[in-house]
Amino acid sequence: MAIKMTKKSADQKKKALLALLLVLAPALILILISSIGCEHRFQKLGDFGAVKPFTFVDADNKTRTLSEFKNDILIITTIQNECPNACAISLWHLNQLIYQHIRKNSHKKMKQVRIISFVTDGKGNPLKDLNEVKASIKDLAEGYDPKLWIIANGNARKIYDISNNGQTLLQKGEKYFGGEAFQELLLLIDKKGHLRMVLPGKEEGLIRRMKENIALLQKEYDKINVRK
């Protein structure tokens, strides 16, 4: 009798275990698929090809070239003497959302990001006198570091001379700042000098989105370093 009761109890336990597995199986499968599929869900920025090599002069009158930034992620912008009152981009949000993040995390290896802002006269033409703009940024940006946020004298129009799928960044029209669309755009350039993202820089939401794209690019390099 005791043996029969033991077998009956064992059968009941098996049935209970089977029922539990049936309940939990879908969740366990989802967890397994999720863990396997993490790499496949990783979002990678598009690659729009190499940016044309460029040269510029910084605020210390030093000639710089794109090639010296091959280990850096670059944000290219324009900036005007009237900033921050009249700017092609939202300088305040660029400072708060991107520059301050760069400054506070610049010590992290392999995650160096720099901003290069080309000074224009508001109509897209380069200005040689960088002192006024440099002073404005120093007043605006807490902990301003000219090595992280570089003020540049150079032909920005040449850098923005980029076309893709029949579209060009050098559009003109009254709706654009100074009649030149490129002055409103932020360029994200990777460590190989390739253009990875273009976004307008006039609104907080778009600058925040650029910050997210910078993070995606950093994750891309993190994955490469892990494989090594």
Secondary structure, DSSP 8 states (H G I E B T S, - for coil): -HHHHHHHHHHHHHHHHHHHHHHHHHHHHHHHHHHHSTTTT--------B----EEEETTS-EEEGGGGTTSEEEEEEEETTTTTS-SS-HHHIIIIIIHHHHHHTTSTT--EEEEEEEE-SSS-B-S--HHHHHHHHHHSTT--TTTEEEEES-HHHHT--EETTEES--B-TTSGGGBGGGGEEEEE-TTSBEEEEEE-SSHHHHHHHHHHHHHHHHHHHHHHHH-
